[in-house]
Amino acid sequence: MATDPIGLLVVATGVVLVLVGLLWRGRLRRPFDPIRARLAQERLFAQRLRRAADMAIVAARRQAAPDEPAIIRVDDVIRVMSAQFGHHPVPRDLAAQALRERFEAGACRTDCLTDAFD
């Protein structure tokens, strides 16, 4: 059985295009870099921590009566981080820092109280 030269040419062209695409996107040129992976994980953790602080603030505001201030605790942020994102060993100082940051960014001084500044 003879091989079809046109089919062989199409397959070879496809293989070349795949290899060029892999080289161009950097997967073959840049091997796995553990430092870059660790930095990406730290950025993701910080982003999720800020999101957990926002979620804790929203939950506290919903639970507060209309004439009472919302009380947001650092433990609430840690609980949201564990429940929503699966991060169980959340350092308390990082959770407090994220809560302070989101507390100030969210204009919470007028209607919220927190223990993040202690």
C-alpha positions as CSV (number, residue, x, y, z in Angstrom):
1,M,0.0,0.0,0.0
2,A,1.6,3.3,-1.1
3,T,1.4,6.4,1.1
4,D,-0.3,9.4,-0.3
5,P,2.3,12.3,-0.7
6,I,-0.3,15.0,-0.3
7,G,-1.6,13.5,3.0
8,L,2.0,13.2,4.3
9,L,2.6,16.8,3.4
10,V,-0.5,17.9,5.3
11,V,0.5,16.0,8.4
12,A,4.1,17.3,8.2
13,T,2.8,20.8,7.9
14,G,0.5,20.4,10.8
15,V,3.3,19.0,13.0
16,V,5.5,22.0,12.0
17,L,2.8,24.5,12.8
18,V,2.2,22.9,16.2
19,L,5.9,23.0,17.1
20,V,6.1,26.6,15.9
21,G,3.1,27.5,18.0
22,L,4.6,25.8,21.1
23,L,7.9,27.7,20.6
24,W,6.1,31.0,20.0
25,R,4.0,30.7,23.1
26,G,7.0,29.9,25.2
27,R,6.2,26.5,26.5
28,L,9.3,24.9,25.1
29,R,11.6,27.9,25.6
30,R,10.7,28.6,29.2
31,P,10.7,25.6,31.5
32,F,8.7,25.5,34.7
33,D,10.1,28.2,37.0
34,P,9.3,27.5,40.7
35,I,10.0,31.1,41.7
36,R,7.4,32.4,39.2
37,A,4.9,29.7,40.3
38,R,5.4,30.7,44.0
39,L,4.8,34.4,43.2
40,A,1.7,33.5,41.2
41,Q,0.4,31.5,44.2
42,E,1.1,34.4,46.5
43,R,-0.8,36.9,44.3
44,L,-3.7,34.5,44.1
45,F,-3.7,34.0,47.9
46,A,-3.7,37.8,48.4
47,Q,-6.5,38.3,45.9
48,R,-8.6,35.7,47.6
49,L,-7.9,37.1,51.0
50,R,-9.1,40.6,49.8
51,R,-12.2,38.9,48.4
52,A,-12.8,37.1,51.6
53,A,-12.6,40.4,53.5
54,D,-15.1,41.9,51.2
55,M,-17.4,38.9,51.6
56,A,-17.1,39.2,55.4
57,I,-17.9,42.9,55.3
58,V,-21.0,42.3,53.1
59,A,-22.2,39.5,55.4
60,A,-21.8,41.6,58.5
61,R,-23.7,44.5,56.9
62,R,-26.5,42.2,56.0
63,Q,-26.7,40.8,59.6
64,A,-26.7,44.2,61.3
65,A,-29.9,46.0,62.2
66,P,-30.6,49.2,60.3
67,D,-29.5,51.4,63.1
68,E,-26.6,49.4,64.4
69,P,-23.0,49.2,63.0
70,A,-21.8,46.1,61.3
71,I,-19.2,44.2,63.4
72,I,-16.5,42.5,61.3
73,R,-14.0,40.3,63.0
74,V,-10.7,38.9,61.6
75,D,-12.0,35.5,62.5
76,D,-14.9,36.1,60.0
77,V,-12.4,36.7,57.2
78,I,-10.5,33.5,58.2
79,R,-13.7,31.5,58.3
80,V,-14.7,32.8,54.8
81,M,-11.3,32.1,53.5
82,S,-11.5,28.5,54.7
83,A,-15.1,27.9,53.6
84,Q,-15.1,29.6,50.2
85,F,-11.5,29.1,49.0
86,G,-10.2,26.1,51.0
87,H,-7.3,27.9,52.6
88,H,-7.1,26.4,56.1
89,P,-3.9,27.8,57.6
90,V,-4.6,31.5,57.1
91,P,-2.3,33.6,59.2
92,R,-4.2,36.0,61.4
93,D,-1.9,39.0,60.7
94,L,-2.5,38.6,56.9
95,A,-6.2,38.4,57.4
96,A,-6.2,41.5,59.6
97,Q,-4.1,43.4,57.1
98,A,-6.5,42.5,54.3
99,L,-9.5,43.4,56.4
100,R,-7.9,46.8,57.3
101,E,-7.3,47.4,53.6
102,R,-10.8,46.6,52.5
103,F,-12.3,48.3,55.5
104,E,-10.7,51.6,54.5
105,A,-11.3,51.1,50.8
106,G,-15.0,50.3,51.4
107,A,-15.8,53.4,53.4
108,C,-16.7,51.3,56.4
109,R,-15.7,53.8,59.0
110,T,-19.2,55.2,59.1
111,D,-21.2,52.1,59.6
112,C,-18.8,49.3,60.7
113,L,-16.6,48.2,63.6
114,T,-13.7,45.8,63.4
115,D,-10.9,44.3,65.5
116,A,-8.4,44.4,62.6
117,F,-6.8,47.5,64.0
118,D,-6.0,46.0,67.4
